[in-house]
Amino acid sequence: MGAREVTVRIAPVAGKPGAYVARYRAEVLGATYSVEFEDTVMGGIALHGFSEMLRLKFGLRRVELVVEDQTLRFRSRAVVDAVLSASVSSMRPALCEAS
């Protein structure tokens, strides 16, 4: 990944079913940026807003969202869309539960 691109990792929050955290570690600053979101429409909006905040704040070309557990399936189409819109090339198409 180039200097104008970053990877944000998404993982479930322990002890909170349906809750997830997206994290980005800015090593140069010694800081971790994160957002906790639910598998809902509002969670999808929060995740998209987080990736856009990082992109604009740091002048990035791309923010890649990576789901750490590849068996994870989101119920909310808004969350899936947020992940795919940022990371089309790196995500598997099966992020959403079958209807």
RAZI-V416854 format. One record per residue. RES is the residue in three letters. BURIAL is I if it has 16 or more other ideal C-beta (glycine too) atoms within 10 Angstrom, else O. D_LAST is the distance of its C-alpha to the last C-alpha in Angstrom with 1 decimal. Layout:
res:RES burial:BURIAL d_last:D_LAST
res:RES burial:BURIAL d_last:D_LAST
//
This chain:
res:MET burial:O d_last:34.2
res:GLY burial:O d_last:37.0
res:ALA burial:O d_last:38.8
res:ARG burial:O d_last:36.9
res:GLU burial:O d_last:33.5
res:VAL burial:I d_last:32.1
res:THR burial:O d_last:29.3
res:VAL burial:I d_last:27.4
res:ARG burial:O d_last:25.8
res:ILE burial:I d_last:22.7
res:ALA burial:O d_last:22.6
res:PRO burial:I d_last:21.5
res:VAL burial:O d_last:24.2
res:ALA burial:O d_last:25.8
res:GLY burial:O d_last:25.9
res:LYS burial:O d_last:23.4
res:PRO burial:O d_last:19.9
res:GLY burial:O d_last:17.4
res:ALA burial:O d_last:20.4
res:TYR burial:I d_last:21.2
res:VAL burial:O d_last:24.4
res:ALA burial:I d_last:25.1
res:ARG burial:I d_last:28.7
res:TYR burial:I d_last:31.3
res:ARG burial:O d_last:34.7
res:ALA burial:O d_last:37.5
res:GLU burial:O d_last:40.2
res:VAL burial:O d_last:42.9
res:LEU burial:O d_last:42.6
res:GLY burial:O d_last:42.0
res:ALA burial:O d_last:39.0
res:THR burial:O d_last:35.4
res:TYR burial:I d_last:33.1
res:SER burial:O d_last:29.9
res:VAL burial:I d_last:27.2
res:GLU burial:O d_last:25.2
res:PHE burial:I d_last:21.9
res:GLU burial:I d_last:19.0
res:ASP burial:I d_last:15.3
res:THR burial:O d_last:15.4
res:VAL burial:O d_last:16.4
res:MET burial:O d_last:20.0
res:GLY burial:I d_last:19.4
res:GLY burial:I d_last:18.3
res:ILE burial:O d_last:21.4
res:ALA burial:I d_last:23.5
res:LEU burial:I d_last:22.4
res:HIS burial:I d_last:23.1
res:GLY burial:O d_last:26.4
res:PHE burial:I d_last:27.4
res:SER burial:I d_last:27.1
res:GLU burial:O d_last:29.0
res:MET burial:O d_last:31.6
res:LEU burial:I d_last:32.3
res:ARG burial:I d_last:32.4
res:LEU burial:O d_last:34.9
res:LYS burial:O d_last:36.9
res:PHE burial:O d_last:37.6
res:GLY burial:O d_last:37.8
res:LEU burial:I d_last:35.1
res:ARG burial:O d_last:33.9
res:ARG burial:O d_last:30.5
res:VAL burial:I d_last:28.6
res:GLU burial:I d_last:26.3
res:LEU burial:I d_last:23.5
res:VAL burial:I d_last:22.9
res:VAL burial:I d_last:20.5
res:GLU burial:O d_last:22.8
res:ASP burial:O d_last:20.5
res:GLN burial:O d_last:18.6
res:THR burial:O d_last:16.4
res:LEU burial:O d_last:15.1
res:ARG burial:O d_last:11.5
res:PHE burial:I d_last:11.3
res:ARG burial:O d_last:9.0
res:SER burial:I d_last:11.0
res:ARG burial:O d_last:10.8
res:ALA burial:I d_last:14.6
res:VAL burial:I d_last:15.3
res:VAL burial:I d_last:13.7
res:ASP burial:I d_last:15.7
res:ALA burial:I d_last:18.8
res:VAL burial:I d_last:18.7
res:LEU burial:O d_last:18.3
res:SER burial:O d_last:20.8
res:ALA burial:I d_last:23.4
res:SER burial:I d_last:22.7
res:VAL burial:O d_last:21.4
res:SER burial:O d_last:23.8
res:SER burial:O d_last:23.2
res:MET burial:I d_last:19.5
res:ARG burial:O d_last:17.3
res:PRO burial:O d_last:14.3
res:ALA burial:O d_last:11.8
res:LEU burial:I d_last:12.1
res:CYS burial:I d_last:8.5
res:GLU burial:O d_last:6.3
res:ALA burial:O d_last:3.8
res:SER burial:O d_last:0.0
//
